[in-house]
Amino acid sequence: YHFFLLCRHFRKRGVITATPGHVYASYDDNDYYWVTHVLLRHLEDEDQLDVIIDQRNFIGGASLSEAIVEAVENSRKTVLVLSESYVLNPWCEFEFQMSLARGYQSVIPVMFQPVPFDAMTKSLRKYIRARGYIKWTEDPDGQRLFWKRLSNAIFHENNILVQPEKDDTTELM
């Protein structure tokens, strides 16, 4: 949190090439294809949202930490695209912490791939237990429900996320 305040105080303006966005997508590079071909297409084309992602909106040569802080500050919500590679990436943890510093309401975890609960950091586990997540599925009917839940979480301040179900506990314990 203190680093967030320090970056906010001393950062240079203009480290991202986007106007303030509705959503900042936090993801690991291994999940880039799904983020750009599924998540972005739906959020930008269907929901008409402005989405900030690092590979498209961050200016090369700028401080990555400053760009992350600015992107989080300039977005109403941060969507965490959770996967095993996400929870192992220290930059993803940094993005989560910076988003969390803005408040619980601004963070939307999306369980893109199953992640063992013990692989998550303590703070992410605590957040998931308290707030839940939205689970991606390959089932077309399940995808309609996924998009409805994600849109609701983005557009409404009191986003109620899906709590882990009993059959999900093996993934989350």
C-alpha positions in Angstrom: 0.0 0.0 0.0 2.8 2.4 0.9 4.5 1.7 -2.5 1.1 2.5 -4.1 1.1 5.9 -2.4 4.7 6.6 -3.2 4.3 5.7 -6.9 1.2 7.9 -7.0 3.1 10.9 -5.5 6.3 10.6 -7.6 5.1 9.1 -10.8 5.5 10.7 -14.2 2.3 11.2 -16.1 1.6 9.4 -19.3 3.0 5.9 -18.8 -0.1 4.3 -20.4 -1.5 5.1 -23.8 -5.2 5.1 -23.0 -7.9 7.3 -21.7 -9.3 6.3 -18.3 -10.9 2.9 -18.8 -13.7 1.0 -17.3 -11.6 -2.1 -16.7 -8.0 -3.0 -16.2 -7.3 -6.7 -17.1 -4.7 -8.3 -14.9 -3.4 -11.5 -16.4 -0.3 -13.6 -16.9 1.3 -13.6 -20.4 0.4 -17.3 -20.8 -3.3 -16.4 -20.8 -2.8 -13.6 -23.4 -4.7 -15.4 -26.2 -7.8 -15.9 -24.1 -7.7 -12.4 -22.8 -7.4 -10.8 -26.2 -9.6 -13.2 -28.2 -12.4 -13.9 -25.7 -12.4 -11.4 -22.8 -11.5 -8.2 -24.7 -13.8 -9.1 -27.6 -16.8 -9.5 -25.4 -16.1 -6.5 -23.0 -15.2 -4.1 -25.8 -17.5 -5.2 -28.6 -20.6 -6.5 -26.6 -20.5 -4.3 -23.5 -18.8 -1.3 -25.1 -16.2 -1.0 -22.3 -12.8 0.5 -22.4 -10.3 -2.1 -21.3 -6.7 -1.4 -20.4 -4.2 -4.2 -20.9 -0.5 -4.0 -20.5 0.7 -5.2 -23.9 -1.5 -2.8 -25.8 -1.7 0.3 -23.5 1.6 0.5 -21.6 4.3 2.7 -23.2 7.6 0.8 -23.7 10.5 2.0 -21.7 8.3 3.4 -18.9 8.4 2.0 -15.4 6.2 -1.1 -15.2 5.2 -0.5 -11.6 4.2 3.1 -12.5 2.2 2.0 -15.5 0.4 -0.6 -13.4 -0.4 2.0 -10.7 -1.7 4.4 -13.3 -3.8 1.8 -15.1 -5.4 0.7 -11.8 -6.1 4.3 -10.8 -7.6 5.1 -14.2 -9.9 2.1 -14.2 -13.1 1.6 -12.2 -12.5 -2.2 -11.9 -9.7 -4.7 -12.2 -10.5 -8.1 -13.6 -8.0 -10.7 -12.4 -7.7 -13.6 -14.9 -6.8 -16.3 -12.5 -4.8 -19.3 -13.6 -1.9 -21.4 -12.2 0.6 -19.1 -14.1 -1.1 -16.0 -12.7 -0.6 -17.0 -9.1 3.1 -17.7 -9.7 3.7 -14.3 -11.3 5.0 -11.6 -8.9 3.8 -8.8 -11.2 0.3 -10.3 -11.1 0.4 -10.2 -7.3 1.6 -6.6 -7.5 -1.4 -5.8 -9.7 -3.8 -7.5 -7.3 -2.3 -5.6 -4.3 -2.6 -2.3 -6.1 -6.2 -3.0 -7.1 -7.0 -4.1 -3.6 -5.6 -0.8 -2.2 -8.5 0.9 -4.0 -11.0 -1.3 -2.2 -12.6 -4.7 -2.3 -15.3 -3.5 -4.7 -12.9 -2.7 -7.4 -11.5 -6.3 -7.8 -13.2 -8.9 -9.8 -11.5 -12.4 -9.8 -12.3 -14.6 -12.8 -11.3 -18.2 -12.4 -10.1 -18.8 -16.0 -8.4 -22.1 -15.1 -8.6 -24.1 -11.9 -6.1 -23.0 -9.3 -5.2 -25.0 -6.2 -6.1 -22.8 -3.2 -2.7 -23.5 -1.6 -1.0 -22.1 -4.7 -2.5 -18.7 -4.1 -1.0 -16.1 -1.9 -2.5 -15.6 1.5 -4.1 -12.3 0.6 -5.6 -13.7 -2.6 -7.0 -16.8 -0.7 -8.5 -14.4 1.9 -10.1 -12.3 -0.8 -11.5 -15.3 -2.7 -13.0 -16.7 0.6 -14.6 -13.3 1.4 -15.8 -12.2 -2.0 -15.8 -15.2 -4.2 -15.0 -15.3 -8.0 -16.6 -15.8 -11.4 -15.8 -19.1 -13.0 -15.1 -19.4 -16.8 -16.5 -22.5 -18.5 -16.4 -23.9 -22.0 -20.2 -24.7 -21.8 -22.2 -22.3 -24.0 -25.0 -22.0 -21.4 -22.4 -21.5 -18.7 -20.7 -18.8 -20.8 -23.9 -16.8 -21.0 -24.2 -16.9 -17.2 -20.5 -16.0 -16.9 -20.9 -12.9 -19.1 -24.0 -11.8 -17.2 -22.2 -12.2 -13.9 -19.1 -10.4 -15.1 -21.1 -7.5 -16.6 -23.1 -7.2 -13.4 -19.8 -7.1 -11.3 -18.4 -4.4 -13.6 -21.4 -2.2 -13.8 -22.6 -2.4 -10.2 -20.8 -1.2 -7.1 -22.2 -3.8 -4.8 -21.0 -6.7 -6.9 -21.9 -10.0 -5.4 -19.6 -12.6 -6.8 -20.3 -16.3 -6.9 -19.0 -18.1 -3.8 -17.1 -21.3 -4.3 -19.5 -24.3 -4.5 -19.1 -27.5 -2.6 -17.7 -29.3 -5.7 -15.2 -26.4 -6.2 -13.7 -26.9 -2.8 -11.3 -29.5 -4.0 -9.8 -26.9 -6.2 -9.8 -24.3 -3.5 -8.6 -26.2 -0.4 
